[in-house]
């Protein structure tokens, strides 16, 4: 029993990632060996597999949902934007090179070979492979050389279910318009559609479903309500920006500046789920809040460029005032590099060779970027050995200096990160450290927040279970399995 089914969207951020995760959990709970797959992802939110490869954070979550070990073959091509027009290309977990947007079409043929190679391995290991598309199936201007949507579906002969988001409006036009612009062969690959993010009385949309089916010939396979567990899942790019724009409520306030090349910002998610903790991602043009208890400098794909951007926004001044008032600062990965005195890029890891910039100067450290990238999962502990945590590293370069004599953590007995003499400024390279319940409680206790009892990983598991249960009621799962096995 083997098969595959692909979920493509009529637009970006229609909920494909969450639907694939929920269906992975639903099928896994039915005893089906299911695996997620996304041919090409574009995100600076990356995760590290047990063998040290990089994949999109969404595919890592989908692997968890499927009760599978994350694999680089689940996301063979990951594009990590470094500028508005260029990205680092990760192929089967390793750095493959850099490419401008206009160069990607020329390179996609070689990447498609890797995509199909990874897909074949996933098919050999699973009963059903659930494939997630990227962006919109209707982007016909990008169809030539496509490896993420219909190009992959046609090459691998995978039936497609289109997902449309009714919450943003225009859902009938989105589906009928997608039908209109697809060429006949691509159109024939579509086996049906799913309406996502529905609110209210489903009967009021009966005529809408009929209108879509009459104009496209595609059958409706389900109408999915707003999924109550989605807010507890690790953040996606658009979701975290949207959440950060909303007023945050809570006695304890955590703020993080929204850097241009922000990476792995789901490091904040465990704090978001804590009662009475307000997390605010501060957009460009707004100051860091003066009443923040903790400022978190998150990871970035371009440390030197984002140091410049941080200063352009005046956030360095805001941060200085925060520290002068007695506030605390945590830097993770690129944010840790920023806390030092100097960042150098002699070999052009982030741009032209020879770039360098003054850091914020809170820790006696210097960073030298280098092409060799560190990607590994780690188990760490606090220097006193009282608190353990698990996380992962994704960074280029080495950070060194006198401040490392006061390490923030220890990994396999070796010092990791640094802490200021007064203990209020700290940083390290480990992503995911706040997902460790004991360590997060310790951090919050130091900020005066007593009684935090959230079990973060259990919360994520419960959210996946809840989404699976809602999908079991909302979509025709048996019909989806029939399509996958055609």
C-alpha positions as CSV (number, residue, x, y, z in Angstrom):
1,X,0.0,0.0,0.0
2,X,1.9,3.1,-1.3
3,X,0.7,6.4,-2.6
4,X,1.1,10.1,-2.5
5,X,-1.1,13.2,-2.4
6,X,-0.1,16.8,-2.8
7,X,-1.6,19.9,-1.2
8,X,-1.1,23.0,-3.2
9,X,-2.5,26.4,-2.4
10,X,-4.4,29.0,-4.4
11,X,-2.1,31.5,-2.6
12,X,0.5,31.8,0.1
13,X,-0.3,31.3,3.7
14,X,-3.6,29.5,3.1
15,X,-2.7,26.9,5.7
16,X,-1.1,24.1,3.7
17,X,1.6,23.4,6.3
18,X,-0.8,23.0,9.2
19,X,-3.2,20.8,7.1
20,X,-0.3,18.5,6.1
21,X,0.8,18.3,9.8
22,X,-2.8,17.5,10.9
23,X,-3.3,14.9,8.2
24,X,0.1,13.3,9.1
25,X,-1.0,12.9,12.7
26,X,-4.5,11.6,11.6
27,X,-3.1,9.0,9.3
28,X,-0.3,8.0,11.8
29,X,-3.0,7.4,14.4
30,X,-4.8,5.1,12.0
31,X,-1.6,2.9,11.8
32,X,-0.6,4.2,8.4
33,X,3.1,4.9,7.8
34,X,2.9,8.5,6.6
35,X,5.7,10.9,5.7
36,X,5.7,14.6,4.8
37,X,7.5,16.0,1.8
38,X,8.1,19.5,0.4
39,X,10.2,19.7,-2.7
40,X,11.2,23.3,-2.2
41,X,10.8,25.6,0.8
42,X,11.8,29.2,1.2
43,X,12.3,30.1,4.8
44,X,15.0,31.2,7.3
45,X,13.1,29.2,9.9
46,X,15.2,26.0,9.7
47,X,15.6,22.9,11.8
48,X,18.5,20.4,12.1
49,X,18.0,16.7,11.5
50,X,19.7,14.0,13.6
51,X,22.4,13.6,11.0
52,X,23.2,17.4,10.9
53,X,21.2,18.4,7.8
54,X,19.0,21.4,7.4
55,X,15.3,21.3,6.5
56,X,12.4,23.8,6.8
57,X,11.0,24.1,10.3
58,X,7.5,23.2,9.0
59,X,8.7,19.9,7.7
60,X,10.4,19.2,11.0
61,X,7.0,19.7,12.7
62,X,5.2,17.6,10.1
63,X,7.7,14.8,10.8
64,X,6.9,15.1,14.5
65,X,3.2,14.9,13.6
66,X,3.8,11.8,11.5
67,X,5.7,10.2,14.4
68,X,8.8,10.0,12.1
69,X,12.4,11.0,12.5
70,X,13.0,14.2,10.6
71,X,15.0,13.6,7.4
72,X,16.7,15.9,4.9
73,X,14.7,14.0,2.2
74,X,11.5,15.5,3.6
75,X,12.6,18.9,2.3
76,X,15.4,18.4,-0.3
77,X,15.6,22.1,-1.4
78,X,15.6,24.9,1.2
79,X,16.1,28.5,0.0
80,X,17.3,30.8,2.8
81,X,16.9,34.4,1.8
82,X,20.0,36.6,2.4
83,X,18.9,39.6,0.4
84,X,15.8,40.7,-1.5
85,X,17.1,39.0,-4.6
86,X,19.4,36.2,-3.5
87,X,19.3,33.2,-1.2
88,X,21.6,30.4,0.1
89,X,20.5,27.1,-1.4
90,X,20.4,24.1,0.8
91,X,20.2,20.8,-1.1
92,X,19.5,17.6,0.7
93,X,20.5,19.2,4.0
94,X,23.8,20.8,2.9
95,X,24.9,24.1,1.5
96,X,24.7,23.8,-2.3
97,X,25.6,27.4,-3.2
98,X,24.0,30.8,-3.6
99,X,21.6,31.9,-6.3
100,X,19.9,35.1,-7.3
101,X,16.2,34.8,-8.2
102,X,17.0,35.1,-11.9
103,X,19.5,32.3,-11.7
104,X,17.2,29.8,-10.1
105,X,15.4,28.9,-13.3
106,X,18.8,27.8,-14.8
107,X,19.6,25.7,-11.7
108,X,16.3,24.0,-11.2
109,X,17.0,21.1,-13.6
110,X,19.8,20.0,-11.4
111,X,17.8,20.5,-8.3
112,X,14.8,18.5,-9.7
113,X,17.1,15.5,-9.9
114,X,17.8,15.8,-6.2
115,X,14.1,16.4,-5.4
116,X,13.0,13.2,-7.3
117,X,15.9,11.3,-5.7
118,X,14.7,12.3,-2.2
119,X,11.0,11.7,-3.1
120,X,11.8,8.1,-4.2
121,X,13.5,7.4,-0.9
122,X,10.5,8.8,1.0
123,X,8.1,6.7,-1.1
124,X,10.1,3.6,-0.3
125,X,9.8,4.3,3.5
126,X,6.1,5.2,3.8
127,X,2.7,3.9,2.9
128,X,1.6,7.5,2.0
129,X,3.6,10.6,1.3
130,X,1.8,13.9,1.9
131,X,3.4,16.5,-0.3
132,X,3.1,20.3,0.4
133,X,3.4,22.8,-2.4
134,X,4.9,26.2,-2.1
135,X,3.2,29.6,-2.6
136,X,0.5,29.4,-5.2
137,X,-0.3,26.9,-8.0
138,X,-1.6,29.8,-10.1
139,X,1.8,31.5,-10.5
140,X,2.0,30.6,-14.1
141,X,4.9,33.1,-14.6
142,X,7.0,30.8,-12.6
143,X,5.8,27.6,-14.2
144,X,8.8,27.0,-16.5
145,X,11.3,24.9,-14.6
146,X,9.0,24.7,-11.5
147,X,10.0,22.1,-9.0
148,X,7.7,23.1,-6.1
149,X,4.2,22.9,-7.4
150,X,2.8,21.5,-10.7
151,X,6.3,20.9,-12.1
152,X,6.9,18.4,-9.3
153,X,3.3,17.0,-9.4
154,X,3.6,16.2,-13.1
155,X,7.2,14.9,-12.9
156,X,6.3,12.5,-10.0
157,X,2.7,11.9,-11.1
158,X,1.2,13.0,-7.8
159,X,-2.5,14.0,-7.6
160,X,-3.2,17.5,-6.3
161,X,-5.7,18.8,-3.9
162,X,-6.0,22.6,-4.0
163,X,-6.4,24.5,-0.7
164,X,-8.1,27.8,-0.5
165,X,-8.4,30.2,2.4
166,X,-12.0,31.5,2.8
167,X,-11.1,33.7,5.8
168,X,-9.3,36.2,3.6
169,X,-12.2,36.5,1.1
170,X,-12.6,35.8,-2.6
171,X,-12.4,32.0,-2.2
172,X,-14.7,31.2,-5.2
173,X,-12.7,33.5,-7.4
174,X,-9.4,32.0,-6.1
175,X,-10.3,28.5,-7.1
176,X,-12.1,29.4,-10.4
177,X,-9.3,31.7,-11.3
178,X,-6.7,29.0,-10.6
179,X,-8.6,26.7,-12.9
180,X,-8.7,29.3,-15.6
181,X,-4.9,30.1,-15.6
182,X,-3.6,26.5,-15.4
183,X,-2.7,24.8,-18.6
184,X,-4.9,21.8,-19.5
185,X,-2.3,19.2,-18.4
186,X,-1.7,20.9,-15.0
187,X,-5.5,21.3,-14.6
188,X,-6.0,17.6,-15.1
189,X,-3.5,16.9,-12.2
190,X,-6.0,18.5,-9.8
191,X,-8.3,15.9,-8.1
192,X,-10.3,18.2,-5.9
193,X,-10.3,21.1,-3.5
194,X,-10.5,21.9,0.2
195,X,-11.8,25.1,1.8
196,X,-9.8,26.1,4.8
197,X,-10.3,28.5,7.8
198,X,-14.1,28.5,7.6
199,X,-16.1,30.4,10.3
200,X,-19.8,30.2,11.0
201,X,-22.7,28.1,9.6
202,X,-21.4,25.7,7.0
203,X,-24.9,25.5,5.3
204,X,-24.4,29.1,4.2
205,X,-21.6,28.0,1.9
206,X,-23.5,25.2,0.1
207,X,-24.1,27.3,-2.9
208,X,-20.5,28.4,-2.9
209,X,-19.3,24.8,-3.1
210,X,-21.7,24.1,-5.9
211,X,-20.5,27.2,-7.8
212,X,-16.9,26.1,-7.6
213,X,-17.6,22.6,-8.6
214,X,-19.8,23.7,-11.6
215,X,-17.2,26.1,-12.9
216,X,-14.1,23.8,-12.4
217,X,-15.4,20.3,-12.5
218,X,-13.3,19.6,-9.3
219,X,-15.1,18.0,-6.4
220,X,-15.1,19.5,-2.9
221,X,-13.3,17.2,-0.5
222,X,-14.0,19.1,2.7
223,X,-14.5,22.4,4.5
224,X,-12.1,22.9,7.4
225,X,-13.0,25.2,10.3
226,X,-10.6,27.5,12.0
227,X,-8.3,25.0,13.6
228,X,-8.1,25.7,17.4
229,X,-4.7,24.1,17.9
230,X,-2.9,26.0,15.2
231,X,-1.9,28.9,17.5
232,X,0.1,26.4,19.7
233,X,2.2,25.2,16.8
234,X,5.7,26.5,16.0
235,X,5.4,29.8,14.1
236,X,5.6,30.2,10.4
237,X,6.9,33.3,8.7
238,X,3.6,35.1,8.1
239,X,2.0,33.9,11.3
240,X,4.7,35.3,13.6
241,X,4.6,38.7,11.9
242,X,0.8,38.8,12.3
243,X,0.9,37.8,15.9
244,X,3.7,40.3,16.6
245,X,1.6,43.2,15.2
246,X,-1.2,42.6,17.8
247,X,-1.1,44.1,21.2
248,X,0.4,41.7,23.7
249,X,-1.1,41.2,27.1
250,X,0.7,40.0,30.2
251,X,2.4,41.1,33.4
252,X,5.9,40.1,32.1
253,X,6.9,41.7,28.8
254,X,9.4,40.2,26.3
255,X,10.3,42.2,23.2
256,X,12.2,41.2,20.1
257,X,13.1,43.6,17.2
258,X,11.9,42.4,13.8
259,X,15.2,42.3,11.9
260,X,15.2,42.2,8.1
261,X,16.7,38.7,7.8
262,X,15.1,37.3,11.0
263,X,15.7,33.6,11.3
264,X,14.4,30.9,13.6
265,X,12.0,33.2,15.3
266,X,10.0,30.3,16.6
267,X,12.5,30.4,19.4
268,X,9.9,32.8,21.0
269,X,7.0,30.4,20.8
270,X,7.5,28.7,24.2
271,X,7.3,32.1,25.8
272,X,4.1,33.0,23.9
273,X,2.4,30.0,25.5
274,X,3.2,31.0,29.0
275,X,0.4,32.5,31.0
276,X,0.9,36.2,31.9
277,X,3.9,36.6,29.5
278,X,3.4,39.1,26.7
279,X,5.7,38.6,23.7
280,X,6.0,41.5,21.3
281,X,7.8,41.3,18.0
282,X,8.6,45.0,17.2
283,X,8.2,45.9,13.6
284,X,10.4,48.5,11.8
285,X,9.5,52.1,12.5
286,X,8.5,51.4,16.1
287,X,10.7,51.7,19.3
288,X,11.5,48.9,21.6
289,X,9.0,49.1,24.5
290,X,10.3,50.9,27.5
291,X,8.6,48.6,29.9
292,X,10.1,45.4,28.5
293,X,11.6,43.0,31.1
294,X,13.6,41.0,28.5
295,X,14.8,41.9,25.0
296,X,15.6,38.9,22.8
297,X,17.9,39.4,19.8
298,X,16.9,36.5,17.6
299,X,18.9,34.8,14.8
300,X,19.5,36.4,11.5
301,X,20.7,35.2,8.1
302,X,22.8,38.4,7.7
303,X,24.4,39.5,10.9
304,X,26.3,42.5,9.6
305,X,23.4,43.8,7.4
306,X,21.0,43.4,10.3
307,X,23.4,45.2,12.7
308,X,23.2,48.1,10.3
309,X,19.4,47.8,10.1
310,X,19.1,47.7,13.9
311,X,21.0,51.0,14.2
312,X,19.0,52.6,11.4
313,X,15.8,51.9,13.4
314,X,17.3,53.4,16.5
315,X,16.9,50.1,18.3
316,X,20.5,50.3,19.6
317,X,19.6,53.4,21.5
318,X,16.4,51.8,22.8
319,X,18.5,48.7,23.9
320,X,21.0,50.9,25.7
321,X,18.2,52.6,27.6
322,X,16.7,49.2,28.4
323,X,20.0,48.0,29.9
324,X,20.6,51.2,31.8
325,X,17.2,50.7,33.4
326,X,18.2,47.3,34.6
327,X,16.6,45.2,31.8
328,X,17.9,41.9,30.6
329,X,19.0,40.8,27.1
330,X,19.2,37.4,25.5
331,X,21.0,36.9,22.2
332,X,20.5,33.7,20.2
333,X,22.8,32.8,17.3
334,X,23.1,35.9,15.2
335,X,21.7,37.9,18.1
336,X,24.6,36.5,20.2
337,X,27.1,37.6,17.6
338,X,25.6,41.1,17.7
339,X,26.1,41.4,21.5
340,X,29.9,41.3,21.0
341,X,32.3,44.1,20.0
342,X,33.0,43.2,16.4
343,X,31.8,40.9,13.5
344,X,34.1,40.2,10.6
345,X,33.4,38.5,7.3
346,X,36.8,38.1,5.6
347,X,35.7,35.4,3.1
348,X,32.3,36.9,2.1
349,X,30.0,34.5,3.8
350,X,27.2,37.1,4.0
351,X,28.2,39.4,1.1
352,X,31.3,41.0,-0.3
353,X,34.5,39.7,1.3
354,X,36.1,41.9,3.9
355,X,33.0,43.3,5.4
356,X,33.0,44.0,9.1
357,X,30.9,45.9,11.6
358,X,31.0,47.1,15.2
359,X,28.8,44.9,17.5
360,X,26.7,46.3,20.3
361,X,29.5,45.9,22.7
362,X,27.8,44.4,25.6
363,X,30.0,41.3,25.7
364,X,33.8,41.1,25.3
365,X,33.6,39.0,22.2
366,X,34.4,39.0,18.5
367,X,33.0,36.9,15.7
368,X,34.6,35.8,12.5
369,X,32.3,34.4,9.9
370,X,33.5,31.4,7.8
371,X,32.1,29.3,5.0
372,X,32.0,26.1,7.1
373,X,28.6,25.9,8.7
374,X,27.9,24.3,12.1
375,X,24.6,22.3,12.0
376,X,24.1,19.9,14.9
377,X,21.6,18.9,17.5
378,X,22.9,19.3,21.1
379,X,22.1,18.5,24.7
380,X,23.2,21.3,27.0
381,X,23.1,22.2,30.7
382,X,23.6,25.2,32.8
383,X,27.1,25.7,34.3
384,X,25.9,24.6,37.7
385,X,24.5,21.4,36.2
386,X,21.1,22.0,37.7
387,X,19.2,22.4,34.4
388,X,19.4,20.5,31.2
389,X,17.9,21.3,27.8
390,X,18.0,20.2,24.1
391,X,18.4,22.3,21.1
392,X,20.2,22.7,17.8
393,X,22.8,25.0,16.2
394,X,22.8,26.5,12.7
395,X,25.6,29.1,12.2
396,X,28.6,30.1,10.3
397,X,31.7,31.3,12.0
398,X,33.3,31.3,15.4
399,X,32.8,33.6,18.4
400,X,35.6,34.1,20.9
401,X,36.9,36.5,23.6
402,X,37.2,37.0,27.3
403,X,33.5,36.9,27.9
404,X,33.4,33.1,27.1
405,X,35.1,32.6,30.5
406,X,31.6,33.1,31.9
407,X,29.7,30.6,29.7
408,X,25.9,30.6,29.5
409,X,25.7,26.9,29.0
410,X,27.9,23.8,28.7
411,X,27.7,21.3,25.8
412,X,29.4,18.0,26.4
413,X,31.4,19.7,29.1
414,X,32.6,22.5,26.8
415,X,31.6,26.1,27.4
416,X,28.9,27.6,25.2
417,X,28.0,31.2,25.0
418,X,28.7,34.0,27.4
419,X,27.2,36.0,30.3
420,X,28.1,39.6,31.4
421,X,29.7,40.1,34.8
422,X,26.4,41.3,36.2
423,X,24.5,38.4,34.7
424,X,22.0,40.6,32.8
425,X,23.3,40.1,29.3
426,X,23.7,36.6,27.9
427,X,23.9,34.9,24.6
428,X,24.6,31.5,22.9
429,X,24.3,29.7,19.6
430,X,21.6,27.2,20.7
431,X,18.2,27.5,19.1
432,X,15.3,25.9,20.9
433,X,16.7,26.4,24.4
434,X,13.5,28.0,25.6
435,X,11.5,24.9,24.6
436,X,13.1,23.1,27.6
437,X,10.5,23.6,30.3
438,X,12.9,23.6,33.2
439,X,15.3,26.1,31.6
440,X,12.4,28.4,30.5
441,X,11.0,28.4,34.1
442,X,14.5,29.3,35.4
443,X,14.7,32.2,33.0
444,X,11.2,33.4,33.9
445,X,11.9,33.0,37.6
446,X,15.0,35.3,37.2
447,X,12.6,37.9,35.7
448,X,10.3,37.6,38.7
449,X,7.7,35.3,37.0
450,X,6.8,32.6,39.5
451,X,4.7,29.5,38.9
452,X,5.1,29.0,35.1
453,X,3.9,25.4,34.5
454,X,3.5,25.2,30.7
455,X,4.8,21.9,29.2
456,X,5.8,23.2,25.8
457,X,6.3,19.9,23.9
458,X,3.2,18.4,25.4
459,X,1.3,21.5,24.3
460,X,2.5,21.0,20.7
461,X,1.5,17.3,20.8
462,X,-1.9,18.1,22.1
463,X,-2.4,20.7,19.4
464,X,-1.5,18.2,16.7
465,X,-4.0,15.7,18.2
466,X,-6.7,18.4,18.3
467,X,-6.1,19.4,14.6
468,X,-6.2,15.7,13.5
469,X,-9.5,15.2,15.3
470,X,-11.0,18.3,13.6
471,X,-9.8,17.2,10.2
472,X,-11.3,13.7,10.7
473,X,-14.7,15.5,11.0
474,X,-14.1,18.1,8.3
475,X,-12.6,16.3,5.3
476,X,-13.3,13.1,3.4
477,X,-10.2,11.2,4.6
478,X,-11.2,7.9,2.9
479,X,-11.5,9.8,-0.4
480,X,-8.1,11.4,0.1
481,X,-6.6,8.0,0.6
482,X,-8.2,6.7,-2.5
483,X,-6.8,9.6,-4.5
484,X,-3.4,9.0,-3.0
485,X,-3.4,5.3,-4.1
486,X,-4.6,5.9,-7.6
